[in-house]
């Protein structure tokens, strides 16, 4: 991770999708955290459609995760994911606009 930040230190934005981000204490006060909230049933449906899904790993990650409530509290922005591409894209653009102002 240190290497990634070193290589990208001149970038205006760096986006990370990190399982157990808060749990591994990777956040700093300067970070802008976007929490993607989604329906658990829909998430499970999407996961089950994947070909190379490792359910053991998924279960380990879930057991070690903080609650959604706590993650929302620690996040700067929250996006509700309804699994419609245009909606998520629109929300991301709105957040990027707010951040870059």
TIDREN-897889 format. One record per residue: residue number from 1; residue in three letters; x, y, z of N, C-alpha, C in turn. Coordinates in pm, whole numbers, plus 50000, padded with zeros to 5 digits. Example, Ala and Ser with C-alpha at 12.3 -4.5 7.8 and 13.67 -1.06 7.14 Angstrom:
2
<zavo><pos>1</pos><code>Ala</code><n_u>51319</n_u><n_v>49431</n_v><n_w>50780</n_w><ca_u>51230</ca_u><ca_v>49550</ca_v><ca_w>50780</ca_w><c_u>51320</c_u><c_v>49670</c_v><c_w>50780</c_w></zavo>
<zavo><pos>2</pos><code>Ser</code><n_u>51285</n_u><n_v>49775</n_v><n_w>50708</n_w><ca_u>51367</ca_u><ca_v>49894</ca_v><ca_w>50714</ca_w><c_u>51290</c_u><c_v>50003</c_v><c_w>50787</c_w></zavo>
***
This chain:
101
<zavo><pos>1</pos><code>Unk</code><n_u>50084</n_u><n_v>49882</n_v><n_w>50000</n_w><ca_u>50000</ca_u><ca_v>50000</ca_v><ca_w>50000</ca_w><c_u>50088</c_u><c_v>50124</c_v><c_w>50000</c_w></zavo>
<zavo><pos>2</pos><code>Unk</code><n_u>50195</n_u><n_v>50123</n_v><n_w>50076</n_w><ca_u>50285</ca_u><ca_v>50239</ca_v><ca_w>50081</ca_w><c_u>50340</c_u><c_v>50270</c_v><c_w>49942</c_w></zavo>
<zavo><pos>3</pos><code>Unk</code><n_u>50375</n_u><n_v>50165</n_v><n_w>49870</n_w><ca_u>50427</ca_u><ca_v>50183</ca_v><ca_w>49734</ca_w><c_u>50321</c_u><c_v>50248</c_v><c_w>49644</c_w></zavo>
<zavo><pos>4</pos><code>Unk</code><n_u>50199</n_u><n_v>50203</n_v><n_w>49656</n_w><ca_u>50089</ca_u><ca_v>50259</ca_v><ca_w>49576</ca_w><c_u>50075</c_u><c_v>50409</c_v><c_w>49602</c_w></zavo>
<zavo><pos>5</pos><code>Unk</code><n_u>50077</n_u><n_v>50449</n_v><n_w>49729</n_w><ca_u>50065</ca_u><ca_v>50591</ca_v><ca_w>49763</ca_w><c_u>50186</c_u><c_v>50670</c_v><c_w>49715</c_w></zavo>
<zavo><pos>6</pos><code>Unk</code><n_u>50302</n_u><n_v>50612</n_v><n_w>49724</n_w><ca_u>50423</ca_u><ca_v>50680</ca_v><ca_w>49678</ca_w><c_u>50416</c_u><c_v>50707</c_v><c_w>49528</c_w></zavo>
<zavo><pos>7</pos><code>Unk</code><n_u>50374</n_u><n_v>50608</n_v><n_w>49454</n_w><ca_u>50364</ca_u><ca_v>50620</ca_v><ca_w>49308</ca_w><c_u>50256</c_u><c_v>50721</c_v><c_w>49269</c_w></zavo>
<zavo><pos>8</pos><code>Unk</code><n_u>50151</n_u><n_v>50731</n_v><n_w>49347</n_w><ca_u>50036</ca_u><ca_v>50816</ca_v><ca_w>49314</ca_w><c_u>50026</c_u><c_v>50944</c_v><c_w>49397</c_w></zavo>
<zavo><pos>9</pos><code>Unk</code><n_u>50134</n_u><n_v>50983</n_v><n_w>49463</n_w><ca_u>50126</ca_u><ca_v>51096</ca_v><ca_w>49556</ca_w><c_u>50094</c_u><c_v>51229</c_v><c_w>49489</c_w></zavo>
<zavo><pos>10</pos><code>Unk</code><n_u>50120</n_u><n_v>51243</n_v><n_w>49360</n_w><ca_u>50091</ca_u><ca_v>51368</ca_v><ca_w>49291</ca_w><c_u>49951</c_u><c_v>51372</c_v><c_w>49230</c_w></zavo>
<zavo><pos>11</pos><code>Unk</code><n_u>49880</n_u><n_v>51263</n_v><n_w>49243</n_w><ca_u>49742</ca_u><ca_v>51256</ca_v><ca_w>49191</ca_w><c_u>49650</c_u><c_v>51340</c_v><c_w>49278</c_w></zavo>
<zavo><pos>12</pos><code>Unk</code><n_u>49552</n_u><n_v>51399</n_v><n_w>49215</n_w><ca_u>49456</ca_u><ca_v>51480</ca_v><ca_w>49290</ca_w><c_u>49365</c_u><c_v>51393</c_v><c_w>49376</c_w></zavo>
<zavo><pos>13</pos><code>Unk</code><n_u>49323</n_u><n_v>51280</n_v><n_w>49319</n_w><ca_u>49238</ca_u><ca_v>51185</ca_v><ca_w>49390</ca_w><c_u>49297</c_u><c_v>51046</c_v><c_w>49374</c_w></zavo>
<zavo><pos>14</pos><code>Unk</code><n_u>49282</n_u><n_v>50967</n_v><n_w>49477</n_w><ca_u>49316</ca_u><ca_v>50825</ca_v><ca_w>49471</ca_w><c_u>49196</c_u><c_v>50752</c_v><c_w>49528</c_w></zavo>
<zavo><pos>15</pos><code>Unk</code><n_u>49144</n_u><n_v>50657</n_v><n_w>49452</n_w><ca_u>49026</ca_u><ca_v>50582</ca_v><ca_w>49495</ca_w><c_u>49069</c_u><c_v>50440</c_v><c_w>49531</c_w></zavo>
<zavo><pos>16</pos><code>Unk</code><n_u>49028</n_u><n_v>50398</n_v><n_w>49649</n_w><ca_u>49060</ca_u><ca_v>50263</ca_v><ca_w>49696</ca_w><c_u>48931</c_u><c_v>50189</c_v><c_w>49729</c_w></zavo>
<zavo><pos>17</pos><code>Unk</code><n_u>48925</n_u><n_v>50065</n_v><n_w>49693</n_w><ca_u>48815</ca_u><ca_v>49977</ca_v><ca_w>49733</ca_w><c_u>48878</c_u><c_v>49871</c_v><c_w>49820</c_w></zavo>
<zavo><pos>18</pos><code>Unk</code><n_u>48870</n_u><n_v>49892</n_v><n_w>49951</n_w><ca_u>48946</ca_u><ca_v>49808</ca_v><ca_w>50044</ca_w><c_u>48853</c_u><c_v>49737</c_v><c_w>50141</c_w></zavo>
<zavo><pos>19</pos><code>Unk</code><n_u>48850</n_u><n_v>49603</n_v><n_w>50136</n_w><ca_u>48774</ca_u><ca_v>49531</ca_v><ca_w>50238</ca_w><c_u>48838</c_u><c_v>49558</c_v><c_w>50375</c_w></zavo>
<zavo><pos>20</pos><code>Unk</code><n_u>48755</n_u><n_v>49575</n_v><n_w>50474</n_w><ca_u>48800</ca_u><ca_v>49596</ca_v><ca_w>50611</ca_w><c_u>48888</c_u><c_v>49721</c_v><c_w>50626</c_w></zavo>
<zavo><pos>21</pos><code>Unk</code><n_u>48851</n_u><n_v>49826</n_v><n_w>50554</n_w><ca_u>48925</ca_u><ca_v>49952</ca_v><ca_w>50555</ca_w><c_u>48935</c_u><c_v>50010</c_v><c_w>50696</c_w></zavo>
<zavo><pos>22</pos><code>Unk</code><n_u>48821</n_u><n_v>50028</n_v><n_w>50762</n_w><ca_u>48820</ca_u><ca_v>50082</ca_v><ca_w>50898</ca_w><c_u>48880</c_u><c_v>49982</c_v><c_w>50997</c_w></zavo>
<zavo><pos>23</pos><code>Unk</code><n_u>48846</n_u><n_v>49858</n_v><n_w>50977</n_w><ca_u>48888</ca_u><ca_v>49753</ca_v><ca_w>51069</ca_w><c_u>49040</c_u><c_v>49742</c_v><c_w>51076</c_w></zavo>
<zavo><pos>24</pos><code>Unk</code><n_u>49107</n_u><n_v>49771</n_v><n_w>50964</n_w><ca_u>49253</ca_u><ca_v>49766</ca_v><ca_w>50959</ca_w><c_u>49318</c_u><c_v>49902</c_v><c_w>50985</c_w></zavo>
<zavo><pos>25</pos><code>Unk</code><n_u>49236</n_u><n_v>49997</n_v><n_w>51028</n_w><ca_u>49282</ca_u><ca_v>50132</ca_v><ca_w>51064</ca_w><c_u>49364</c_u><c_v>50197</c_v><c_w>50953</c_w></zavo>
<zavo><pos>26</pos><code>Unk</code><n_u>49310</n_u><n_v>50189</n_v><n_w>50831</n_w><ca_u>49377</ca_u><ca_v>50249</ca_v><ca_w>50716</ca_w><c_u>49335</c_u><c_v>50395</c_v><c_w>50694</c_w></zavo>
<zavo><pos>27</pos><code>Unk</code><n_u>49231</n_u><n_v>50438</n_v><n_w>50763</n_w><ca_u>49181</ca_u><ca_v>50573</ca_v><ca_w>50743</ca_w><c_u>49261</c_u><c_v>50676</c_v><c_w>50824</c_w></zavo>
<zavo><pos>28</pos><code>Unk</code><n_u>49269</n_u><n_v>50796</n_v><n_w>50766</n_w><ca_u>49331</ca_u><ca_v>50908</ca_v><ca_w>50835</ca_w><c_u>49229</c_u><c_v>51021</c_v><c_w>50840</c_w></zavo>
<zavo><pos>29</pos><code>Unk</code><n_u>49260</n_u><n_v>51124</n_v><n_w>50916</n_w><ca_u>49167</ca_u><ca_v>51236</ca_v><ca_w>50929</ca_w><c_u>49149</c_u><c_v>51311</c_v><c_w>50797</c_w></zavo>
<zavo><pos>30</pos><code>Unk</code><n_u>49247</n_u><n_v>51304</n_v><n_w>50709</n_w><ca_u>49240</ca_u><ca_v>51375</ca_v><ca_w>50581</ca_w><c_u>49157</c_u><c_v>51299</c_v><c_w>50476</c_w></zavo>
<zavo><pos>31</pos><code>Unk</code><n_u>49128</n_u><n_v>51174</n_v><n_w>50501</n_w><ca_u>49057</ca_u><ca_v>51092</ca_v><ca_w>50402</ca_w><c_u>48913</c_u><c_v>51136</c_v><c_w>50385</c_w></zavo>
<zavo><pos>32</pos><code>Unk</code><n_u>48867</n_u><n_v>51122</n_v><n_w>50264</n_w><ca_u>48725</ca_u><ca_v>51139</ca_v><ca_w>50234</ca_w><c_u>48673</c_u><c_v>50998</c_v><c_w>50209</c_w></zavo>
<zavo><pos>33</pos><code>Unk</code><n_u>48585</n_u><n_v>50953</n_v><n_w>50296</n_w><ca_u>48536</ca_u><ca_v>50816</ca_v><ca_w>50291</ca_w><c_u>48395</c_u><c_v>50815</c_v><c_w>50233</c_w></zavo>
<zavo><pos>34</pos><code>Unk</code><n_u>48377</n_u><n_v>50729</n_v><n_w>50133</n_w><ca_u>48244</ca_u><ca_v>50712</ca_v><ca_w>50072</ca_w><c_u>48199</c_u><c_v>50570</c_v><c_w>50106</c_w></zavo>
<zavo><pos>35</pos><code>Unk</code><n_u>48089</n_u><n_v>50561</n_v><n_w>50176</n_w><ca_u>48031</ca_u><ca_v>50431</ca_v><ca_w>50211</ca_w><c_u>47924</c_u><c_v>50397</c_v><c_w>50110</c_w></zavo>
<zavo><pos>36</pos><code>Unk</code><n_u>47933</n_u><n_v>50279</n_v><n_w>50052</n_w><ca_u>47833</ca_u><ca_v>50233</ca_v><ca_w>49957</ca_w><c_u>47738</c_u><c_v>50140</c_v><c_w>50032</c_w></zavo>
<zavo><pos>37</pos><code>Unk</code><n_u>47615</n_u><n_v>50188</n_v><n_w>50047</n_w><ca_u>47514</ca_u><ca_v>50112</ca_v><ca_w>50120</ca_w><c_u>47432</c_u><c_v>50032</c_v><c_w>50019</c_w></zavo>
<zavo><pos>38</pos><code>Unk</code><n_u>47416</n_u><n_v>49903</n_v><n_w>50046</n_w><ca_u>47339</ca_u><ca_v>49818</ca_v><ca_w>49955</ca_w><c_u>47260</c_u><c_v>49715</c_v><c_w>50034</c_w></zavo>
<zavo><pos>39</pos><code>Unk</code><n_u>47154</n_u><n_v>49669</n_v><n_w>49974</n_w><ca_u>47069</ca_u><ca_v>49567</ca_v><ca_w>50031</ca_w><c_u>47146</c_u><c_v>49435</c_v><c_w>50038</c_w></zavo>
<zavo><pos>40</pos><code>Unk</code><n_u>47150</n_u><n_v>49374</n_v><n_w>50157</n_w><ca_u>47226</ca_u><ca_v>49250</ca_v><ca_w>50176</ca_w><c_u>47179</c_u><c_v>49137</c_v><c_w>50084</c_w></zavo>
<zavo><pos>41</pos><code>Unk</code><n_u>47047</n_u><n_v>49130</n_v><n_w>50063</n_w><ca_u>46993</ca_u><ca_v>49025</ca_v><ca_w>49975</ca_w><c_u>47048</c_u><c_v>49040</c_v><c_w>49833</c_w></zavo>
<zavo><pos>42</pos><code>Unk</code><n_u>47050</n_u><n_v>49165</n_v><n_w>49785</n_w><ca_u>47100</ca_u><ca_v>49193</ca_v><ca_w>49649</ca_w><c_u>47250</c_u><c_v>49162</c_v><c_w>49640</c_w></zavo>
<zavo><pos>43</pos><code>Unk</code><n_u>47323</n_u><n_v>49197</n_v><n_w>49745</n_w><ca_u>47466</ca_u><ca_v>49167</ca_v><ca_w>49746</ca_w><c_u>47489</c_u><c_v>49017</c_v><c_w>49734</c_w></zavo>
<zavo><pos>44</pos><code>Unk</code><n_u>47415</n_u><n_v>48940</n_v><n_w>49814</n_w><ca_u>47429</ca_u><ca_v>48794</ca_v><ca_w>49809</ca_w><c_u>47392</c_u><c_v>48738</c_v><c_w>49672</c_w></zavo>
<zavo><pos>45</pos><code>Unk</code><n_u>47288</n_u><n_v>48792</n_v><n_w>49609</n_w><ca_u>47250</ca_u><ca_v>48748</ca_v><ca_w>49476</ca_w><c_u>47363</c_u><c_v>48773</c_v><c_w>49376</c_w></zavo>
<zavo><pos>46</pos><code>Unk</code><n_u>47422</n_u><n_v>48892</n_v><n_w>49383</n_w><ca_u>47533</ca_u><ca_v>48926</ca_v><ca_w>49293</ca_w><c_u>47654</c_u><c_v>48836</c_v><c_w>49318</c_w></zavo>
<zavo><pos>47</pos><code>Unk</code><n_u>47686</n_u><n_v>48813</n_v><n_w>49445</n_w><ca_u>47800</ca_u><ca_v>48727</ca_v><ca_w>49478</ca_w><c_u>47779</c_u><c_v>48585</c_v><c_w>49427</c_w></zavo>
<zavo><pos>48</pos><code>Unk</code><n_u>47659</n_u><n_v>48533</n_v><n_w>49441</n_w><ca_u>47631</ca_u><ca_v>48396</ca_v><ca_w>49398</ca_w><c_u>47638</c_u><c_v>48379</c_v><c_w>49247</c_w></zavo>
<zavo><pos>49</pos><code>Unk</code><n_u>47625</n_u><n_v>48486</n_v><n_w>49172</n_w><ca_u>47633</ca_u><ca_v>48480</ca_v><ca_w>49026</ca_w><c_u>47778</c_u><c_v>48476</c_v><c_w>48975</c_w></zavo>
<zavo><pos>50</pos><code>Unk</code><n_u>47873</n_u><n_v>48513</n_v><n_w>49061</n_w><ca_u>48014</ca_u><ca_v>48513</ca_v><ca_w>49021</ca_w><c_u>48064</c_u><c_v>48371</c_v><c_w>49005</c_w></zavo>
<zavo><pos>51</pos><code>Unk</code><n_u>48151</n_u><n_v>48353</n_v><n_w>48908</n_w><ca_u>48203</ca_u><ca_v>48218</ca_v><ca_w>48879</ca_w><c_u>48303</c_u><c_v>48170</c_v><c_w>48982</c_w></zavo>
<zavo><pos>52</pos><code>Unk</code><n_u>48400</n_u><n_v>48252</n_v><n_w>49016</n_w><ca_u>48508</ca_u><ca_v>48210</ca_v><ca_w>49106</ca_w><c_u>48491</c_u><c_v>48266</c_v><c_w>49247</c_w></zavo>
<zavo><pos>53</pos><code>Unk</code><n_u>48374</n_u><n_v>48254</n_v><n_w>49300</n_w><ca_u>48347</ca_u><ca_v>48311</ca_v><ca_w>49432</ca_w><c_u>48402</c_u><c_v>48219</c_v><c_w>49541</c_w></zavo>
<zavo><pos>54</pos><code>Unk</code><n_u>48468</n_u><n_v>48277</n_v><n_w>49639</n_w><ca_u>48523</ca_u><ca_v>48203</ca_v><ca_w>49751</ca_w><c_u>48437</c_u><c_v>48237</c_v><c_w>49873</c_w></zavo>
<zavo><pos>55</pos><code>Unk</code><n_u>48338</n_u><n_v>48154</n_v><n_w>49899</n_w><ca_u>48244</ca_u><ca_v>48181</ca_v><ca_w>50007</ca_w><c_u>48310</c_u><c_v>48181</c_v><c_w>50145</c_w></zavo>
<zavo><pos>56</pos><code>Unk</code><n_u>48414</n_u><n_v>48100</n_v><n_w>50162</n_w><ca_u>48486</ca_u><ca_v>48099</ca_v><ca_w>50290</ca_w><c_u>48549</c_u><c_v>48235</c_v><c_w>50316</c_w></zavo>
<zavo><pos>57</pos><code>Unk</code><n_u>48613</n_u><n_v>48291</n_v><n_w>50213</n_w><ca_u>48675</ca_u><ca_v>48422</ca_v><ca_w>50228</ca_w><c_u>48570</c_u><c_v>48530</c_v><c_w>50254</c_w></zavo>
<zavo><pos>58</pos><code>Unk</code><n_u>48459</n_u><n_v>48524</n_v><n_w>50183</n_w><ca_u>48350</ca_u><ca_v>48620</ca_v><ca_w>50203</ca_w><c_u>48301</c_u><c_v>48615</c_v><c_w>50348</c_w></zavo>
<zavo><pos>59</pos><code>Unk</code><n_u>48282</n_u><n_v>48495</n_v><n_w>50399</n_w><ca_u>48235</ca_u><ca_v>48480</ca_v><ca_w>50537</ca_w><c_u>48336</c_u><c_v>48530</c_v><c_w>50639</c_w></zavo>
<zavo><pos>60</pos><code>Unk</code><n_u>48464</n_u><n_v>48509</n_v><n_w>50614</n_w><ca_u>48568</ca_u><ca_v>48559</ca_v><ca_w>50703</ca_w><c_u>48566</c_u><c_v>48712</c_v><c_w>50705</c_w></zavo>
<zavo><pos>61</pos><code>Unk</code><n_u>48556</n_u><n_v>48772</n_v><n_w>50586</n_w><ca_u>48550</ca_u><ca_v>48919</ca_v><ca_w>50578</ca_w><c_u>48429</c_u><c_v>48973</c_v><c_w>50651</c_w></zavo>
<zavo><pos>62</pos><code>Unk</code><n_u>48315</n_u><n_v>48910</n_v><n_w>50631</n_w><ca_u>48192</ca_u><ca_v>48956</ca_v><ca_w>50696</ca_w><c_u>48200</c_u><c_v>48948</c_v><c_w>50848</c_w></zavo>
<zavo><pos>63</pos><code>Unk</code><n_u>48260</n_u><n_v>48841</n_v><n_w>50898</n_w><ca_u>48271</ca_u><ca_v>48825</ca_v><ca_w>51044</ca_w><c_u>48360</c_u><c_v>48932</c_v><c_w>51106</c_w></zavo>
<zavo><pos>64</pos><code>Unk</code><n_u>48455</n_u><n_v>48982</n_v><n_w>51029</n_w><ca_u>48549</ca_u><ca_v>49081</ca_v><ca_w>51081</ca_w><c_u>48507</c_u><c_v>49226</c_v><c_w>51054</c_w></zavo>
<zavo><pos>65</pos><code>Unk</code><n_u>48398</n_u><n_v>49245</n_v><n_w>50985</n_w><ca_u>48354</ca_u><ca_v>49380</ca_v><ca_w>50950</ca_w><c_u>48286</c_u><c_v>49451</c_v><c_w>51065</c_w></zavo>
<zavo><pos>66</pos><code>Unk</code><n_u>48305</n_u><n_v>49583</n_v><n_w>51068</n_w><ca_u>48227</ca_u><ca_v>49668</ca_v><ca_w>51158</ca_w><c_u>48084</c_u><c_v>49671</c_v><c_w>51107</c_w></zavo>
<zavo><pos>67</pos><code>Unk</code><n_u>47993</n_u><n_v>49715</n_v><n_w>51188</n_w><ca_u>47854</ca_u><ca_v>49724</ca_v><ca_w>51145</ca_w><c_u>47838</c_u><c_v>49836</c_v><c_w>51042</c_w></zavo>
<zavo><pos>68</pos><code>Unk</code><n_u>47736</n_u><n_v>49825</n_v><n_w>50960</n_w><ca_u>47707</ca_u><ca_v>49928</ca_v><ca_w>50861</ca_w><c_u>47681</c_u><c_v>50062</c_v><c_w>50929</c_w></zavo>
<zavo><pos>69</pos><code>Unk</code><n_u>47615</n_u><n_v>50056</n_v><n_w>51043</n_w><ca_u>47584</ca_u><ca_v>50178</ca_v><ca_w>51118</ca_w><c_u>47712</c_u><c_v>50253</c_v><c_w>51156</c_w></zavo>
<zavo><pos>70</pos><code>Unk</code><n_u>47811</n_u><n_v>50180</n_v><n_w>51205</n_w><ca_u>47937</ca_u><ca_v>50241</ca_v><ca_w>51245</ca_w><c_u>48012</c_u><c_v>50294</c_v><c_w>51122</c_w></zavo>
<zavo><pos>71</pos><code>Unk</code><n_u>48012</n_u><n_v>50218</n_v><n_w>51014</n_w><ca_u>48080</ca_u><ca_v>50262</ca_v><ca_w>50892</ca_w><c_u>48017</c_u><c_v>50390</c_v><c_w>50837</c_w></zavo>
<zavo><pos>72</pos><code>Unk</code><n_u>47884</n_u><n_v>50396</n_v><n_w>50841</n_w><ca_u>47816</ca_u><ca_v>50517</ca_v><ca_w>50794</ca_w><c_u>47855</c_u><c_v>50637</c_v><c_w>50879</c_w></zavo>
<zavo><pos>73</pos><code>Unk</code><n_u>47863</n_u><n_v>50614</n_v><n_w>51008</n_w><ca_u>47898</ca_u><ca_v>50721</ca_v><ca_w>51102</ca_w><c_u>48039</c_u><c_v>50775</c_v><c_w>51074</c_w></zavo>
<zavo><pos>74</pos><code>Unk</code><n_u>48131</n_u><n_v>50686</n_v><n_w>51037</n_w><ca_u>48270</ca_u><ca_v>50724</ca_v><ca_w>51011</ca_w><c_u>48293</c_u><c_v>50777</c_v><c_w>50869</c_w></zavo>
<zavo><pos>75</pos><code>Unk</code><n_u>48193</n_u><n_v>50770</n_v><n_w>50784</n_w><ca_u>48208</ca_u><ca_v>50808</ca_v><ca_w>50643</ca_w><c_u>48170</c_u><c_v>50953</c_v><c_w>50619</c_w></zavo>
<zavo><pos>76</pos><code>Unk</code><n_u>48233</n_u><n_v>51010</n_v><n_w>50517</n_w><ca_u>48205</ca_u><ca_v>51148</ca_v><ca_w>50478</ca_w><c_u>48079</c_u><c_v>51154</c_v><c_w>50393</c_w></zavo>
<zavo><pos>77</pos><code>Unk</code><n_u>48063</n_u><n_v>51057</n_v><n_w>50305</n_w><ca_u>47948</ca_u><ca_v>51050</ca_v><ca_w>50214</ca_w><c_u>47893</c_u><c_v>50908</c_v><c_w>50213</c_w></zavo>
<zavo><pos>78</pos><code>Unk</code><n_u>47764</n_u><n_v>50898</n_v><n_w>50183</n_w><ca_u>47698</ca_u><ca_v>50768</ca_v><ca_w>50171</ca_w><c_u>47626</c_u><c_v>50763</c_v><c_w>50038</c_w></zavo>
<zavo><pos>79</pos><code>Unk</code><n_u>47649</n_u><n_v>50656</n_v><n_w>49964</n_w><ca_u>47579</ca_u><ca_v>50633</ca_v><ca_w>49838</ca_w><c_u>47492</c_u><c_v>50510</c_v><c_w>49856</c_w></zavo>
<zavo><pos>80</pos><code>Unk</code><n_u>47365</n_u><n_v>50522</n_v><n_w>49823</n_w><ca_u>47278</ca_u><ca_v>50405</ca_v><ca_w>49826</ca_w><c_u>47288</c_u><c_v>50336</c_v><c_w>49691</c_w></zavo>
<zavo><pos>81</pos><code>Unk</code><n_u>47333</n_u><n_v>50211</n_v><n_w>49694</n_w><ca_u>47351</ca_u><ca_v>50135</ca_v><ca_w>49572</ca_w><c_u>47224</c_u><c_v>50054</c_v><c_w>49544</c_w></zavo>
<zavo><pos>82</pos><code>Unk</code><n_u>47153</n_u><n_v>50092</n_v><n_w>49439</n_w><ca_u>47035</ca_u><ca_v>50016</ca_v><ca_w>49400</ca_w><c_u>47066</c_u><c_v>49925</c_v><c_w>49281</c_w></zavo>
<zavo><pos>83</pos><code>Unk</code><n_u>47195</n_u><n_v>49911</n_v><n_w>49251</n_w><ca_u>47246</ca_u><ca_v>49826</ca_v><ca_w>49144</ca_w><c_u>47199</c_u><c_v>49871</c_v><c_w>49005</c_w></zavo>
<zavo><pos>84</pos><code>Unk</code><n_u>47174</n_u><n_v>50000</n_v><n_w>48992</n_w><ca_u>47145</ca_u><ca_v>50060</ca_v><ca_w>48862</ca_w><c_u>47267</c_u><c_v>50147</c_v><c_w>48829</c_w></zavo>
<zavo><pos>85</pos><code>Unk</code><n_u>47334</n_u><n_v>50113</n_v><n_w>48720</n_w><ca_u>47461</ca_u><ca_v>50177</ca_v><ca_w>48686</ca_w><c_u>47452</c_u><c_v>50329</c_v><c_w>48681</c_w></zavo>
<zavo><pos>86</pos><code>Unk</code><n_u>47351</n_u><n_v>50382</n_v><n_w>48614</n_w><ca_u>47341</ca_u><ca_v>50527</ca_v><ca_w>48598</ca_w><c_u>47323</c_u><c_v>50600</c_v><c_w>48731</c_w></zavo>
<zavo><pos>87</pos><code>Unk</code><n_u>47252</n_u><n_v>50539</n_v><n_w>48823</n_w><ca_u>47229</ca_u><ca_v>50601</ca_v><ca_w>48954</ca_w><c_u>47360</c_u><c_v>50612</c_v><c_w>49031</c_w></zavo>
<zavo><pos>88</pos><code>Unk</code><n_u>47434</n_u><n_v>50504</n_v><n_w>49037</n_w><ca_u>47562</ca_u><ca_v>50505</ca_v><ca_w>49109</ca_w><c_u>47658</c_u><c_v>50603</c_v><c_w>49043</c_w></zavo>
<zavo><pos>89</pos><code>Unk</code><n_u>47664</n_u><n_v>50601</n_v><n_w>48912</n_w><ca_u>47753</ca_u><ca_v>50691</ca_v><ca_w>48837</ca_w><c_u>47719</c_u><c_v>50837</c_v><c_w>48868</c_w></zavo>
<zavo><pos>90</pos><code>Unk</code><n_u>47591</n_u><n_v>50868</n_v><n_w>48869</n_w><ca_u>47544</ca_u><ca_v>51004</ca_v><ca_w>48897</ca_w><c_u>47586</c_u><c_v>51047</c_v><c_w>49038</c_w></zavo>
<zavo><pos>91</pos><code>Unk</code><n_u>47568</n_u><n_v>50959</n_v><n_w>49135</n_w><ca_u>47604</ca_u><ca_v>50989</ca_v><ca_w>49273</ca_w><c_u>47754</c_u><c_v>51010</c_v><c_w>49290</c_w></zavo>
<zavo><pos>92</pos><code>Unk</code><n_u>47833</n_u><n_v>50928</n_v><n_w>49222</n_w><ca_u>47979</ca_u><ca_v>50943</ca_v><ca_w>49228</ca_w><c_u>48020</c_u><c_v>51078</c_v><c_w>49169</c_w></zavo>
<zavo><pos>93</pos><code>Unk</code><n_u>47960</n_u><n_v>51115</n_v><n_w>49057</n_w><ca_u>47992</ca_u><ca_v>51245</ca_v><ca_w>48994</ca_w><c_u>47956</c_u><c_v>51361</c_v><c_w>49087</c_w></zavo>
<zavo><pos>94</pos><code>Unk</code><n_u>47844</n_u><n_v>51351</n_v><n_w>49158</n_w><ca_u>47804</ca_u><ca_v>51456</ca_v><ca_w>49252</ca_w><c_u>47907</c_u><c_v>51470</c_v><c_w>49365</c_w></zavo>
<zavo><pos>95</pos><code>Unk</code><n_u>47953</n_u><n_v>51358</n_v><n_w>49415</n_w><ca_u>48052</ca_u><ca_v>51361</ca_v><ca_w>49523</ca_w><c_u>48183</c_u><c_v>51418</c_v><c_w>49473</c_w></zavo>
<zavo><pos>96</pos><code>Unk</code><n_u>48227</n_u><n_v>51375</n_v><n_w>49355</n_w><ca_u>48351</ca_u><ca_v>51428</ca_v><ca_w>49300</ca_w><c_u>48343</c_u><c_v>51580</c_v><c_w>49280</c_w></zavo>
<zavo><pos>97</pos><code>Unk</code><n_u>48225</n_u><n_v>51626</n_v><n_w>49238</n_w><ca_u>48206</ca_u><ca_v>51770</ca_v><ca_w>49220</ca_w><c_u>48219</c_u><c_v>51842</c_v><c_w>49355</c_w></zavo>
<zavo><pos>98</pos><code>Unk</code><n_u>48157</n_u><n_v>51788</n_v><n_w>49459</n_w><ca_u>48166</ca_u><ca_v>51849</ca_v><ca_w>49593</ca_w><c_u>48309</c_u><c_v>51850</c_v><c_w>49644</c_w></zavo>
<zavo><pos>99</pos><code>Unk</code><n_u>48380</n_u><n_v>51742</n_v><n_w>49622</n_w><ca_u>48517</ca_u><ca_v>51729</ca_v><ca_w>49672</ca_w><c_u>48610</c_u><c_v>51827</c_v><c_w>49601</c_w></zavo>
<zavo><pos>100</pos><code>Unk</code><n_u>48590</n_u><n_v>51845</n_v><n_w>49473</n_w><ca_u>48683</ca_u><ca_v>51927</ca_v><ca_w>49395</ca_w><c_u>48654</c_u><c_v>52078</c_v><c_w>49405</c_w></zavo>
<zavo><pos>101</pos><code>Unk</code><n_u>48548</n_u><n_v>52116</n_v><n_w>49473</n_w><ca_u>48515</ca_u><ca_v>52259</ca_v><ca_w>49488</ca_w><c_u>48608</c_u><c_v>52329</c_v><c_w>49582</c_w></zavo>
***
